[in-house]
Amino acid sequence: MPVYCTVCQLKFEKETGFWWGTGYVSYALTVAVSMATFVAWYILIGMSVQDNRPFYWLAFNSLLLLVLLPYLMRLSRTLWLTFFVSYKPLG
């Protein structure tokens, strides 16, 4: 993560520990993705305690979250920054 924006020279880190809040945003995004996959799995495949379908969903969800980790981390940083910095188009 660069210290300053290359276009508008905005300093990204407002204060020490500014990015700690992204952990909460990332957690919310992870819960949202997990709930979406659970609902989709429940509707399309179903859940039952007589077989291993909940464990298959858990493995699928874990793998999906691992693949989406870089995207979710970047998205959480972007969302956190938009809470504190308003967008003003240049020009």
Secondary structure, 3 states (H helix, E strand, C coil): CCCECCCCCCECCCCCCHHHHHHHHHHHHHHHHHHHHHHHHHHHCCCCCCCCHHHHHHHHHHHHHHHHHHHHHHHHHHHHHHHHCCCCCCC
